[in-house]
Amino acid sequence: MPRRMIRTKIVCITGKGALMPDDGFRERRKYPRVKFAISVELRYPGTAAPLRAMTSEVSAGGLYIENMFTLDVGTPVAMVLWLGDEKVSVKGKVATRYPQVGNGIDIVEISPGDRQKLDAFLEKNRHPATPFGR
C-alpha cells in the first residue's frame, strides 16, 4: 500500500507573540484587529428581520462575525454595532465565508461621527499581547 506524504507548514513565534509562517508571510490587513465580542445586527437583501450575531474580531476596516448561517461573499450588509451603550451604524460587504463558522465583513461606509466612536472604542480596547494571559 503506497504511503501518503503529509506536508506541514513550519511557523515561528515573533517577538510580539504572533504566529508567522517561515515563508516570510506578512499581515495584509490595513488595520490592526482587536479580539472583542460585540453585538451586531445585520440586514441584507431579502430579509425582513435583522440577523443578530457576535463578533470575534473588530478593526477600523471590518469585522468577523460568528454565524452558523453564513452569507455569500459580495453580499452587501447594513450593520448596527453596539459598543457598550453607543450605537454605530455601518454599511459593509461580505469579504470571506467559512460555512457554518462565520463571515469576514469589510466596512465600506461609515459616518464621520460613527467612525470616531469606533476608533475610540478600538483604541480603548486594544491591549498588547502578553504571554500566557499575564
N, CA, C and O atoms as a printed pandas DataFrame, in Angstrom:
     atom_number atom_name residue_name chain_id  residue_number  x_coord  y_coord  z_coord
0              1         N          MET        A               1    0.845   -1.182    0.000
1              2        CA          MET        A               1    0.000    0.000    0.000
2              3         C          MET        A               1    0.895    1.253    0.000
3              4         O          MET        A               1    1.753    1.377    0.874
4              5         N          PRO        A               2    0.722    2.178   -0.949
5              6        CA          PRO        A               2    1.582    3.363   -1.007
6              7         C          PRO        A               2    1.316    4.280    0.184
7              8         O          PRO        A               2    0.187    4.404    0.659
8              9         N          ARG        A               3    2.370    4.907    0.643
9             10        CA          ARG        A               3    2.248    5.863    1.744
10            11         C          ARG        A               3    1.926    7.242    1.205
11            12         O          ARG        A               3    2.401    7.642    0.142
12            13         N          ARG        A               4    1.111    7.957    1.959
13            14        CA          ARG        A               4    0.768    9.325    1.558
14            15         C          ARG        A               4    1.695   10.292    2.260
15            16         O          ARG        A               4    1.971   10.158    3.452
16            17         N          MET        A               5    2.163   11.248    1.523
17            18        CA          MET        A               5    3.026   12.257    2.108
18            19         C          MET        A               5    2.154   13.376    2.686
19            20         O          MET        A               5    1.224   13.849    2.034
20            21         N          ILE        A               6    2.459   13.780    3.885
21            22        CA          ILE        A               6    1.735   14.872    4.525
22            23         C          ILE        A               6    2.666   16.062    4.612
23            24         O          ILE        A               6    3.778   15.959    5.131
24            25         N          ARG        A               7    2.206   17.191    4.103
25            26        CA          ARG        A               7    3.001   18.412    4.162
26            27         C          ARG        A               7    2.584   19.219    5.382
27            28         O          ARG        A               7    1.400   19.293    5.712
28            29         N          THR        A               8    3.538   19.808    6.034
29            30        CA          THR        A               8    3.245   20.681    7.165
30            31         C          THR        A               8    3.901   22.024    6.913
31            32         O          THR        A               8    4.858   22.134    6.147
32            33         N          LYS        A               9    3.384   23.010    7.551
33            34        CA          LYS        A               9    3.943   24.353    7.428
34            35         C          LYS        A               9    4.562   24.720    8.763
35            36         O          LYS        A               9    3.897   24.635    9.795
36            37         N          ILE        A              10    5.810   25.123    8.760
37            38        CA          ILE        A              10    6.501   25.491    9.988
38            39         C          ILE        A              10    6.226   26.960   10.270
39            40         O          ILE        A              10    6.290   27.810    9.382
40            41         N          VAL        A              11    5.921   27.229   11.525
41            42        CA          VAL        A              11    5.698   28.616   11.924
42            43         C          VAL        A              11    6.651   28.958   13.049
43            44         O          VAL        A              11    7.136   28.073   13.754
44            45         N          CYS        A              12    6.915   30.228   13.214
45            46        CA          CYS        A              12    7.734   30.659   14.333
46            47         C          CYS        A              12    6.984   31.743   15.089
47            48         O          CYS        A              12    6.104   32.407   14.541
48            49         N          ILE        A              13    7.340   31.910   16.337
49            50        CA          ILE        A              13    6.691   32.933   17.141
50            51         C          ILE        A              13    7.565   34.176   17.100
51            52         O          ILE        A              13    8.753   34.126   17.421
52            53         N          THR        A              14    6.963   35.290   16.702
53            54        CA          THR        A              14    7.705   36.545   16.625
54            55         C          THR        A              14    7.870   37.122   18.024
55            56         O          THR        A              14    7.277   36.621   18.980
56            57         N          GLY        A              15    8.656   38.149   18.142
57            58        CA          GLY        A              15    8.882   38.802   19.429
58            59         C          GLY        A              15    7.619   39.341   20.056
59            60         O          GLY        A              15    7.576   39.554   21.268
60            61         N          LYS        A              16    6.598   39.565   19.269
61            62        CA          LYS        A              16    5.344   40.099   19.805
62            63         C          LYS        A              16    4.344   38.999   20.123
63            64         O          LYS        A              16    3.204   39.295   20.479
64            65         N          GLY        A              17    4.741   37.746   20.003
65            66        CA          GLY        A              17    3.855   36.649   20.361
66            67         C          GLY        A              17    2.932   36.193   19.247
67            68         O          GLY        A              17    2.114   35.298   19.463
68            69         N          ALA        A              18    3.035   36.778   18.065
69            70        CA          ALA        A              18    2.159   36.408   16.957
70            71         C          ALA        A              18    2.791   35.284   16.150
71            72         O          ALA        A              18    4.012   35.225   16.008
72            73         N          LEU        A              19    1.965   34.400   15.624
73            74        CA          LEU        A              19    2.476   33.332   14.780
74            75         C          LEU        A              19    2.745   33.861   13.379
75            76         O          LEU        A              19    1.954   34.632   12.835
76            77         N          MET        A              20    3.843   33.451   12.809
77            78        CA          MET        A              20    4.194   33.879   11.465
78            79         C          MET        A              20    4.816   32.703   10.732
79            80         O          MET        A              20    5.749   32.092   11.253
80            81         N          PRO        A              21    4.333   32.363    9.543
81            82        CA          PRO        A              21    4.924   31.267    8.786
82            83         C          PRO        A              21    6.384   31.553    8.452
83            84         O          PRO        A              21    6.798   32.711    8.386
84            85         N          ASP        A              22    7.151   30.508    8.246
85            86        CA          ASP        A              22    8.562   30.675    7.933
86            87         C          ASP        A              22    8.802   31.189    6.523
87            88         O          ASP        A              22    9.943   31.489    6.169
88            89         N          ASP        A              23    7.753   31.299    5.704
89            90        CA          ASP        A              23    7.930   31.743    4.322
90            91         C          ASP        A              23    7.916   33.266    4.181
91            92         O          ASP        A              23    7.842   33.779    3.065
92            93         N          GLY        A              24    7.985   33.994    5.300
93            94        CA          GLY        A              24    8.047   35.446    5.249
94            95         C          GLY        A              24    6.704   36.122    5.099
95            96         O          GLY        A              24    6.658   37.308    4.772
96            97         N          PHE        A              25    5.600   35.411    5.326
97            98        CA          PHE        A              25    4.260   35.985    5.215
98            99         C          PHE        A              25    4.146   37.220    6.101
99           100         O          PHE        A              25    4.612   37.223    7.240
100          101         N          ARG        A              26    3.534   38.248    5.575
101          102        CA          ARG        A              26    3.290   39.462    6.339
102          103         C          ARG        A              26    1.794   39.731    6.344
103          104         O          ARG        A              26    1.092   39.427    5.379
104          105         N          GLU        A              27    1.323   40.295    7.423
105          106        CA          GLU        A              27   -0.087   40.640    7.574
106          107         C          GLU        A              27   -0.502   41.575    6.453
107          108         O          GLU        A              27    0.186   42.559    6.181
108          109         N          ARG        A              28   -1.630   41.276    5.793
109          110        CA          ARG        A              28   -2.104   42.086    4.672
110          111         C          ARG        A              28   -3.136   43.105    5.096
111          112         O          ARG        A              28   -3.445   44.024    4.337
112          113         N          ARG        A              29   -3.672   42.962    6.287
113          114        CA          ARG        A              29   -4.730   43.862    6.719
114          115         C          ARG        A              29   -4.187   45.266    6.924
115          116         O          ARG        A              29   -3.059   45.460    7.378
116          117         N          LYS        A              30   -5.014   46.232    6.578
117          118        CA          LYS        A              30   -4.627   47.637    6.683
118          119         C          LYS        A              30   -4.697   48.126    8.128
119          120         O          LYS        A              30   -3.936   49.008    8.526
120          121         N          TYR        A              31   -5.612   47.553    8.911
121          122        CA          TYR        A              31   -5.835   47.992   10.284
122          123         C          TYR        A              31   -5.612   46.839   11.256
123          124         O          TYR        A              31   -5.944   45.696   10.944
124          125         N          PRO        A              32   -5.053   47.127   12.429
125          126        CA          PRO        A              32   -4.897   46.059   13.424
126          127         C          PRO        A              32   -6.243   45.602   13.960
127          128         O          PRO        A              32   -7.184   46.388   14.072
128          129         N          ARG        A              33   -6.320   44.315   14.290
129          130        CA          ARG        A              33   -7.561   43.738   14.794
130          131         C          ARG        A              33   -7.556   43.696   16.313
131          132         O          ARG        A              33   -6.509   43.583   16.950
132          133         N          VAL        A              34   -8.756   43.791   16.876
133          134        CA          VAL        A              34   -8.952   43.661   18.310
134          135         C          VAL        A              34   -9.885   42.479   18.517
135          136         O          VAL        A              34  -10.973   42.437   17.942
136          137         N          LYS        A              35   -9.465   41.520   19.335
137          138        CA          LYS        A              35  -10.342   40.389   19.655
138          139         C          LYS        A              35  -11.335   40.886   20.690
139          140         O          LYS        A              35  -10.968   41.195   21.824
140          141         N          PHE        A              36  -12.614   40.961   20.282
141          142        CA          PHE        A              36  -13.633   41.507   21.169
142          143         C          PHE        A              36  -15.002   41.052   20.680
143          144         O          PHE        A              36  -15.277   41.059   19.480
144          145         N          ALA        A              37  -15.852   40.660   21.613
145          146        CA          ALA        A              37  -17.211   40.255   21.269
146          147         C          ALA        A              37  -18.135   41.466   21.332
147          148         O          ALA        A              37  -18.321   42.058   22.395
148          149         N          ILE        A              38  -18.704   41.826   20.202
149          150        CA          ILE        A              38  -19.628   42.955   20.092
150          151         C          ILE        A              38  -20.924   42.437   19.487
151          152         O          ILE        A              38  -20.901   41.653   18.539
152          153         N          SER        A              39  -22.045   42.871   20.030
153          154        CA          SER        A              39  -23.341   42.518   19.437
154          155         C          SER        A              39  -23.510   43.272   18.130
155          156         O          SER        A              39  -23.252   44.473   18.048
156          157         N          VAL        A              40  -23.951   42.542   17.104
157          158        CA          VAL        A              40  -24.137   43.120   15.776
158          159         C          VAL        A              40  -25.520   42.735   15.258
159          160         O          VAL        A              40  -25.959   41.595   15.415
160          161         N          GLU        A              41  -26.195   43.693   14.643
161          162        CA          GLU        A              41  -27.433   43.429   13.918
162          163         C          GLU        A              41  -27.133   43.659   12.448
163          164         O          GLU        A              41  -26.661   44.729   12.065
164          165         N          LEU        A              42  -27.405   42.652   11.623
165          166        CA          LEU        A              42  -27.144   42.752   10.180
166          167         C          LEU        A              42  -28.439   42.691    9.405
167          168         O          LEU        A              42  -29.332   41.903    9.715
168          169         N          ARG        A              43  -28.528   43.522    8.409
169          170        CA          ARG        A              43  -29.624   43.447    7.449
170          171         C          ARG        A              43  -28.998   43.292    6.073
171          172         O          ARG        A              43  -28.005   43.941    5.743
172          173         N          TYR        A              44  -29.601   42.416    5.282
173          174        CA          TYR        A              44  -29.090   42.186    3.932
174          175         C          TYR        A              44  -30.265   41.937    3.015
175          176         O          TYR        A              44  -31.356   41.615    3.484
176          177         N          PRO        A              45  -30.063   42.079    1.704
177          178        CA          PRO        A              45  -31.176   41.934    0.760
178          179         C          PRO        A              45  -31.925   40.613    0.946
179          180         O          PRO        A              45  -31.328   39.543    1.070
180          181         N          GLY        A              46  -33.258   40.730    0.961
181          182        CA          GLY        A              46  -34.097   39.544    1.053
182          183         C          GLY        A              46  -34.508   39.163    2.465
183          184         O          GLY        A              46  -35.142   38.128    2.668
184          185         N          THR        A              47  -34.151   39.994    3.450
185          186        CA          THR        A              47  -34.538   39.676    4.827
186          187         C          THR        A              47  -35.439   40.759    5.389
187          188         O          THR        A              47  -35.277   41.942    5.088
188          189         N          ALA        A              48  -36.387   40.338    6.205
189          190        CA          ALA        A              48  -37.280   41.296    6.860
190          191         C          ALA        A              48  -36.769   41.651    8.249
191          192         O          ALA        A              48  -36.850   42.805    8.672
192          193         N          ALA        A              49  -36.243   40.655    8.955
193          194        CA          ALA        A              49  -35.752   40.878   10.317
194          195         C          ALA        A              49  -34.224   40.858   10.318
195          196         O          ALA        A              49  -33.609   40.184    9.492
196          197         N          PRO        A              50  -33.616   41.596   11.243
197          198        CA          PRO        A              50  -32.149   41.589   11.282
198          199         C          PRO        A              50  -31.603   40.256   11.793
199          200         O          PRO        A              50  -32.237   39.572   12.596
200          201         N          LEU        A              51  -30.429   39.912   11.315
201          202        CA          LEU        A              51  -29.686   38.760   11.809
202          203         C          LEU        A              51  -28.837   39.270   12.961
203          204         O          LEU        A              51  -28.110   40.252   12.813
204          205         N          ARG        A              52  -28.924   38.610   14.101
205          206        CA          ARG        A              52  -28.128   39.009   15.247
206          207         C          ARG        A              52  -26.944   38.060   15.386
207          208         O          ARG        A              52  -27.092   36.842   15.282
208          209         N          ALA        A              53  -25.774   38.632   15.620
209          210        CA          ALA        A              53  -24.555   37.835   15.733
210          211         C          ALA        A              53  -23.596   38.530   16.691
211          212         O          ALA        A              53  -23.861   39.630   17.176
212          213         N          MET        A              54  -22.487   37.867   16.947
213          214        CA          MET        A              54  -21.421   38.422   17.775
214          215         C          MET        A              54  -20.133   38.435   16.959
215          216         O          MET        A              54  -19.882   37.544   16.147
216          217         N          THR        A              55  -19.333   39.452   17.190
217          218        CA          THR        A              55  -18.030   39.497   16.537
218          219         C          THR        A              55  -17.036   38.687   17.354
219          220         O          THR        A              55  -17.227   38.473   18.551
220          221         N          SER        A              56  -15.981   38.242   16.697
221          222        CA          SER        A              56  -14.849   37.669   17.428
222          223         C          SER        A              56  -13.638   38.581   17.261
223          224         O          SER        A              56  -12.727   38.570   18.089
224          225         N          GLU        A              57  -13.631   39.371   16.184
225          226        CA          GLU        A              57  -12.567   40.341   15.934
226          227         C          GLU        A              57  -13.171   41.580   15.291
227          228         O          GLU        A              57  -14.139   41.500   14.534
228          229         N          VAL        A              58  -12.575   42.733   15.609
229          230        CA          VAL        A              58  -13.041   44.001   15.053
230          231         C          VAL        A              58  -11.826   44.847   14.713
231          232         O          VAL        A              58  -10.822   44.813   15.424
232          233         N          SER        A              59  -11.916   45.608   13.622
233          234        CA          SER        A              59  -10.883   46.577   13.284
234          235         C          SER        A              59  -11.569   47.790   12.675
235          236         O          SER        A              59  -12.783   47.788   12.475
236          237         N          ALA        A              60  -10.799   48.814   12.383
237          238        CA          ALA        A              60  -11.352   50.013   11.751
238          239         C          ALA        A              60  -11.820   49.719   10.330
239          240         O          ALA        A              60  -12.609   50.480    9.771
240          241         N          GLY        A              61  -11.343   48.621    9.737
241          242        CA          GLY        A              61  -11.693   48.289    8.361
242          243         C          GLY        A              61  -12.697   47.172    8.198
243          244         O          GLY        A              61  -13.142   46.900    7.083
244          245         N          GLY        A              62  -13.066   46.514    9.297
245          246        CA          GLY        A              62  -14.007   45.415    9.170
246          247         C          GLY        A              62  -14.131   44.617   10.444
247          248         O          GLY        A              62  -13.624   45.004   11.497
248          249         N          LEU        A              63  -14.825   43.480   10.327
249          250        CA          LEU        A              63  -15.054   42.638   11.494
250          251         C          LEU        A              63  -15.296   41.210   11.055
251          252         O          LEU        A              63  -15.551   40.941    9.882
252          253         N          TYR        A              64  -15.216   40.308   11.999
253          254        CA          TYR        A              64  -15.516   38.905   11.741
254          255         C          TYR        A              64  -16.650   38.515   12.661
255          256         O          TYR        A              64  -16.562   38.704   13.875
256          257         N          ILE        A              65  -17.732   37.965   12.088
257          258        CA          ILE        A              65  -18.860   37.515   12.893
258          259         C          ILE        A              65  -18.914   36.000   12.888
259          260         O          ILE        A              65  -18.620   35.353   11.883
260          261         N          GLU        A              66  -19.294   35.451   14.021
261          262        CA          GLU        A              66  -19.509   34.024   14.122
262          263         C          GLU        A              66  -20.979   33.760   13.864
263          264         O          GLU        A              66  -21.852   34.340   14.509
264          265         N          ASN        A              67  -21.246   32.862   12.896
265          266        CA          ASN        A              67  -22.616   32.657   12.451
266          267         C          ASN        A              67  -22.727   31.318   11.736
267          268         O          ASN        A              67  -21.973   31.052   10.800
268          269         N          MET        A              68  -23.654   30.477   12.163
269          270        CA          MET        A              68  -23.854   29.169   11.508
270          271         C          MET        A              68  -24.356   29.330   10.076
271          272         O          MET        A              68  -23.981   28.563    9.189
272          273         N          PHE        A              69  -25.202   30.327    9.860
273          274        CA          PHE        A              69  -25.808   30.524    8.544
274          275         C          PHE        A              69  -25.086   31.677    7.857
275          276         O          PHE        A              69  -25.499   32.833    7.957
276          277         N          THR        A              70  -24.015   31.352    7.167
277          278        CA          THR        A              70  -23.142   32.366    6.592
278          279         C          THR        A              70  -23.722   32.982    5.323
279          280         O          THR        A              70  -24.551   32.384    4.637
280          281         N          LEU        A              71  -23.265   34.180    5.037
281          282        CA          LEU        A              71  -23.685   34.921    3.848
282          283         C          LEU        A              71  -22.660   34.723    2.738
283          284         O          LEU        A              71  -21.485   34.469    3.005
284          285         N          ASP        A              72  -23.110   34.841    1.497
285          286        CA          ASP        A              72  -22.217   34.696    0.348
286          287         C          ASP        A              72  -21.276   35.892    0.243
287          288         O          ASP        A              72  -21.642   37.018    0.578
288          289         N          VAL        A              73  -20.052   35.628   -0.228
289          290        CA          VAL        A              73  -19.086   36.690   -0.470
290          291         C          VAL        A              73  -19.684   37.694   -1.451
291          292         O          VAL        A              73  -20.284   37.305   -2.453
292          293         N          GLY        A              74  -19.522   38.974   -1.164
293          294        CA          GLY        A              74  -20.052   40.032   -2.024
294          295         C          GLY        A              74  -21.396   40.572   -1.570
295          296         O          GLY        A              74  -21.845   41.600   -2.076
296          297         N          THR        A              75  -22.058   39.895   -0.614
297          298        CA          THR        A              75  -23.369   40.349   -0.136
298          299         C          THR        A              75  -23.227   41.687    0.586
299          300         O          THR        A              75  -22.426   41.807    1.514
300          301         N          PRO        A              76  -24.003   42.699    0.167
301          302        CA          PRO        A              76  -23.974   43.979    0.894
302          303         C          PRO        A              76  -24.776   43.846    2.193
303          304         O          PRO        A              76  -25.818   43.192    2.216
304          305         N          VAL        A              77  -24.294   44.458    3.255
305          306        CA          VAL        A              77  -24.976   44.396    4.542
306          307         C          VAL        A              77  -25.021   45.783    5.179
307          308         O          VAL        A              77  -24.111   46.593    5.005
308          309         N          ALA        A              78  -26.093   46.038    5.915
309          310        CA          ALA        A              78  -26.192   47.218    6.771
310          311         C          ALA        A              78  -26.096   46.682    8.189
311          312         O          ALA        A              78  -26.816   45.752    8.551
312          313         N          MET        A              79  -25.213   47.259    8.995
313          314        CA          MET        A              79  -24.980   46.729   10.333
314          315         C          MET        A              79  -25.138   47.806   11.395
315          316         O          MET        A              79  -24.867   48.984   11.163
316          317         N          VAL        A              80  -25.579   47.372   12.554
317          318        CA          VAL        A              80  -25.567   48.198   13.750
318          319         C          VAL        A              80  -24.682   47.474   14.744
319          320         O          VAL        A              80  -24.945   46.327   15.106
320          321         N          LEU        A              81  -23.622   48.157   15.186
321          322        CA          LEU        A              81  -22.715   47.612   16.192
322          323         C          LEU        A              81  -23.050   48.282   17.519
323          324         O          LEU        A              81  -23.251   49.496   17.569
324          325         N          TRP        A              82  -23.109   47.506   18.580
325          326        CA          TRP        A              82  -23.359   48.059   19.908
326          327         C          TRP        A              82  -22.046   48.052   20.678
327          328         O          TRP        A              82  -21.575   47.007   21.128
328          329         N          LEU        A              83  -21.465   49.242   20.819
329          330        CA          LEU        A              83  -20.201   49.405   21.538
330          331         C          LEU        A              83  -20.538   49.917   22.931
331          332         O          LEU        A              83  -20.507   51.121   23.184
332          333         N          GLY        A              84  -20.858   49.003   23.826
333          334        CA          GLY        A              84  -21.366   49.401   25.136
334          335         C          GLY        A              84  -22.742   50.008   24.922
335          336         O          GLY        A              84  -23.641   49.348   24.401
336          337         N          ASP        A              85  -22.912   51.267   25.324
337          338        CA          ASP        A              85  -24.180   51.973   25.124
338          339         C          ASP        A              85  -24.218   52.742   23.809
339          340         O          ASP        A              85  -25.246   53.318   23.454
340          341         N          GLU        A              86  -23.109   52.753   23.092
341          342        CA          GLU        A              86  -23.007   53.500   21.838
342          343         C          GLU        A              86  -23.486   52.651   20.660
343          344         O          GLU        A              86  -23.096   51.494   20.510
344          345         N          LYS        A              87  -24.330   53.246   19.837
345          346        CA          LYS        A              87  -24.818   52.596   18.627
346          347         C          LYS        A              87  -24.033   53.149   17.444
347          348         O          LYS        A              87  -23.961   54.364   17.254
348          349         N          VAL        A              88  -23.445   52.254   16.645
349          350        CA          VAL        A              88  -22.671   52.656   15.465
350          351         C          VAL        A              88  -23.263   51.952   14.250
351          352         O          VAL        A              88  -23.377   50.727   14.227
352          353         N          SER        A              89  -23.639   52.734   13.242
353          354        CA          SER        A              89  -24.209   52.183   12.004
354          355         C          SER        A              89  -23.167   52.196   10.900
355          356         O          SER        A              89  -22.500   53.207   10.679
356          357         N          VAL        A              90  -23.029   51.082   10.213
357          358        CA          VAL        A              90  -22.076   50.983    9.107
358          359         C          VAL        A              90  -22.689   50.182    7.966
359          360         O          VAL        A              90  -23.605   49.384    8.167
360          361         N          LYS        A              91  -22.172   50.409    6.780
361          362        CA          LYS        A              91  -22.516   49.575    5.636
362          363         C          LYS        A              91  -21.276   48.767    5.304
363          364         O          LYS        A              91  -20.153   49.266    5.372
364          365         N          GLY        A              92  -21.496   47.509    4.944
365          366        CA          GLY        A              92  -20.368   46.641    4.670
366          367         C          GLY        A              92  -20.631   45.705    3.517
367          368         O          GLY        A              92  -21.689   45.737    2.888
368          369         N          LYS        A              93  -19.638   44.865    3.254
369          370        CA          LYS        A              93  -19.719   43.887    2.180
370          371         C          LYS        A              93  -19.002   42.629    2.663
371          372         O          LYS        A              93  -17.887   42.703    3.179
372          373         N          VAL        A              94  -19.643   41.487    2.496
373          374        CA          VAL        A              94  -19.058   40.226    2.936
374          375         C          VAL        A              94  -17.792   39.946    2.113
375          376         O          VAL        A              94  -17.831   39.897    0.883
376          377         N          ALA        A              95  -16.670   39.764    2.823
377          378        CA          ALA        A              95  -15.381   39.546    2.168
378          379         C          ALA        A              95  -14.946   38.085    2.204
379          380         O          ALA        A              95  -14.298   37.604    1.275
380          381         N          THR        A              96  -15.306   37.373    3.286
381          382        CA          THR        A              96  -14.934   35.966    3.403
382          383         C          THR        A              96  -16.108   35.161    3.948
383          384         O          THR        A              96  -16.986   35.684    4.634
384          385         N          ARG        A              97  -16.091   33.883    3.621
385          386        CA          ARG        A              97  -17.168   32.994    4.084
386          387         C          ARG        A              97  -16.574   31.648    4.474
387          388         O          ARG        A              97  -15.896   30.997    3.679
388          389         N          TYR        A              98  -16.839   31.248    5.702
389          390        CA          TYR        A              98  -16.456   29.940    6.187
390          391         C          TYR        A              98  -17.740   29.261    6.630
391          392         O          TYR        A              98  -18.205   29.497    7.746
392          393         N          PRO        A              99  -18.335   28.407    5.767
393          394        CA          PRO        A              99  -19.638   27.800    6.056
394          395         C          PRO        A              99  -19.721   27.203    7.461
395          396         O          PRO        A              99  -18.816   26.502    7.913
396          397         N          GLN        A             100  -20.805   27.493    8.123
397          398        CA          GLN        A             100  -21.129   27.062    9.482
398          399         C          GLN        A             100  -20.136   27.562   10.527
399          400         O          GLN        A             100  -20.091   27.042   11.642
400          401         N          VAL        A             101  -19.342   28.568   10.169
401          402        CA          VAL        A             101  -18.395   29.158   11.121
402          403         C          VAL        A             101  -18.619   30.663   11.218
403          404         O          VAL        A             101  -18.888   31.181   12.302
404          405         N          GLY        A             102  -18.510   31.377   10.084
405          406        CA          GLY        A             102  -18.707   32.816   10.131
406          407         C          GLY        A             102  -18.320   33.532    8.849
407          408         O          GLY        A             102  -17.968   32.912    7.845
408          409         N          ASN        A             103  -18.397   34.866    8.911
409          410        CA          ASN        A             103  -18.091   35.741    7.773
410          411         C          ASN        A             103  -17.154   36.864    8.186
411          412         O          ASN        A             103  -17.253   37.400    9.290
412          413         N          GLY        A             104  -16.247   37.210    7.290
413          414        CA          GLY        A             104  -15.465   38.429    7.416
414          415         C          GLY        A             104  -16.188   39.499    6.623
415          416         O          GLY        A             104  -16.590   39.267    5.482
416          417         N          ILE        A             105  -16.356   40.672    7.221
417          418        CA          ILE        A             105  -17.101   41.744    6.565
418          419         C          ILE        A             105  -16.251   43.014    6.542
419          420         O          ILE        A             105  -15.761   43.465    7.577
420          421         N          ASP        A             106  -16.084   43.582    5.348
421          422        CA          ASP        A             106  -15.374   44.851    5.188
422          423         C          ASP        A             106  -16.337   45.998    5.417
423          424         O          ASP        A             106  -17.481   45.957    4.964
424          425         N          ILE        A             107  -15.876   47.024    6.122
425          426        CA          ILE        A             107  -16.664   48.250    6.274
426          427         C          ILE        A             107  -16.430   49.089    5.024
427          428         O          ILE        A             107  -15.289   49.408    4.691
428          429         N          VAL        A             108  -17.518   49.447    4.327
429          430        CA          VAL        A             108  -17.381   50.238    3.109
430          431         C          VAL        A             108  -17.930   51.658    3.270
431          432         O          VAL        A             108  -17.611   52.542    2.475
432          433         N          GLU        A             109  -18.753   51.875    4.297
433          434        CA          GLU        A             109  -19.306   53.219    4.509
434          435         C          GLU        A             109  -19.617   53.401    5.990
435          436         O          GLU        A             109  -20.252   52.552    6.615
436          437         N          ILE        A             110  -19.158   54.525    6.540
437          438        CA          ILE        A             110  -19.419   54.857    7.938
438          439         C          ILE        A             110  -19.376   56.374    8.078
439          440         O          ILE        A             110  -18.516   57.024    7.483
440          441         N          SER        A             111  -20.285   56.940    8.850
441          442        CA          SER        A             111  -20.318   58.393    9.021
442          443         C          SER        A             111  -19.106   58.843    9.852
443          444         O          SER        A             111  -18.556   58.052   10.618
444          445         N          PRO        A             112  -18.691   60.101    9.706
445          446        CA          PRO        A             112  -17.552   60.591   10.497
446          447         C          PRO        A             112  -17.776   60.441   12.013
447          448         O          PRO        A             112  -16.844   60.098   12.739
448          449         N          GLY        A             113  -18.987   60.693   12.488
449          450        CA          GLY        A             113  -19.283   60.564   13.913
450          451         C          GLY        A             113  -19.174   59.121   14.388
451          452         O          GLY        A             113  -18.616   58.846   15.450
452          453         N          ASP        A             114  -19.718   58.196   13.582
453          454        CA          ASP        A             114  -19.623   56.782   13.944
454          455         C          ASP        A             114  -18.190   56.273   13.806
455          456         O          ASP        A             114  -17.776   55.389   14.556
456          457         N          ARG        A             115  -17.432   56.818   12.858
457          458        CA          ARG        A             115  -16.012   56.459   12.719
458          459         C          ARG        A             115  -15.266   56.838   13.998
459          460         O          ARG        A             115  -14.446   56.064   14.494
460          461         N          GLN        A             116  -15.550   58.031   14.533
461          462        CA          GLN        A             116  -14.908   58.476   15.778
462          463         C          GLN        A             116  -15.235   57.532   16.931
463          464         O          GLN        A             116  -14.353   57.171   17.711
464          465         N          LYS        A             117  -16.510   57.129   17.038
465          466        CA          LYS        A             117  -16.927   56.208   18.109
466          467         C          LYS        A             117  -16.204   54.874   17.981
467          468         O          LYS        A             117  -15.716   54.331   18.973
468          469         N          LEU        A             118  -16.134   54.344   16.760
469          470        CA          LEU        A             118  -15.477   53.054   16.543
470          471         C          LEU        A             118  -13.990   53.146   16.850
471          472         O          LEU        A             118  -13.439   52.278   17.528
472          473         N          ASP        A             119  -13.339   54.190   16.356
473          474        CA          ASP        A             119  -11.901   54.356   16.602
474          475         C          ASP        A             119  -11.602   54.489   18.095
475          476         O          ASP        A             119  -10.633   53.910   18.586
476          477         N          ALA        A             120  -12.425   55.246   18.817
477          478        CA          ALA        A             120  -12.236   55.410   20.268
478          479         C          ALA        A             120  -12.416   54.075   20.988
479          480         O          ALA        A             120  -11.656   53.745   21.899
480          481         N          PHE        A             121  -13.416   53.319   20.577
481          482        CA          PHE        A             121  -13.664   52.006   21.173
482          483         C          PHE        A             121  -12.475   51.075   20.941
483          484         O          PHE        A             121  -12.019   50.399   21.863
484          485         N          LEU        A             122  -11.980   51.045   19.709
485          486        CA          LEU        A             122  -10.857   50.172   19.384
486          487         C          LEU        A             122   -9.608   50.567   20.163
487          488         O          LEU        A             122   -8.889   49.704   20.668
488          489         N          GLU        A             123   -9.350   51.855   20.259
489          490        CA          GLU        A             123   -8.173   52.327   20.999
490          491         C          GLU        A             123   -8.278   51.955   22.474
491          492         O          GLU        A             123   -7.295   51.536   23.086
492          493         N          LYS        A             124   -9.452   52.108   23.030
493          494        CA          LYS        A             124   -9.678   51.794   24.446
494          495         C          LYS        A             124   -9.499   50.302   24.722
495          496         O          LYS        A             124   -9.043   49.925   25.801
496          497         N          ASN        A             125   -9.851   49.458   23.767
497          498        CA          ASN        A             125   -9.829   48.014   23.963
498          499         C          ASN        A             125   -8.637   47.308   23.324
499          500         O          ASN        A             125   -8.574   46.079   23.316
500          501         N          ARG        A             126   -7.705   48.070   22.795
501          502        CA          ARG        A             126   -6.509   47.489   22.188
502          503         C          ARG        A             126   -5.507   47.221   23.306
503          504         O          ARG        A             126   -4.988   48.147   23.929
504          505         N          HIS        A             127   -5.246   45.940   23.548
505          506        CA          HIS        A             127   -4.318   45.562   24.608
506          507         C          HIS        A             127   -3.120   44.876   23.984
507          508         O          HIS        A             127   -3.281   44.064   23.072
508          509         N          PRO        A             128   -1.923   45.185   24.456
509          510        CA          PRO        A             128   -0.766   44.463   23.924
510          511         C          PRO        A             128   -0.845   42.998   24.324
511          512         O          PRO        A             128   -1.312   42.662   25.412
512          513         N          ALA        A             129   -0.388   42.143   23.441
513          514        CA          ALA        A             129   -0.400   40.709   23.720
514          515         C          ALA        A             129    0.580   40.405   24.841
515          516         O          ALA        A             129    1.711   40.891   24.845
516          517         N          THR        A             130    0.129   39.592   25.792
517          518        CA          THR        A             130    1.011   39.166   26.868
518          519         C          THR        A             130    1.023   37.648   26.867
519          520         O          THR        A             130   -0.018   37.020   26.675
520          521         N          PRO        A             131    2.193   37.051   27.079
521          522        CA          PRO        A             131    2.263   35.596   27.038
522          523         C          PRO        A             131    1.502   34.951   28.180
523          524         O          PRO        A             131    1.608   35.370   29.333
524          525         N          PHE        A             132    0.734   33.929   27.844
525          526        CA          PHE        A             132    0.006   33.116   28.800
526          527         C          PHE        A             132   -0.955   33.908   29.661
527          528         O          PHE        A             132   -1.191   33.549   30.815
528          529         N          GLY        A             133   -1.516   34.981   29.120
529          530        CA          GLY        A             133   -2.548   35.747   29.788
530          531         C          GLY        A             133   -2.087   36.517   31.009
531          532         O          GLY        A             133   -2.916   36.865   31.851
532          533         N          ARG        A             134   -0.792   36.799   31.141
533          534        CA          ARG        A             134   -0.280   37.551   32.299
534          535         C          ARG        A             134   -0.518   39.018   32.175
535          536         O          ARG        A             134   -0.146   39.782   33.067
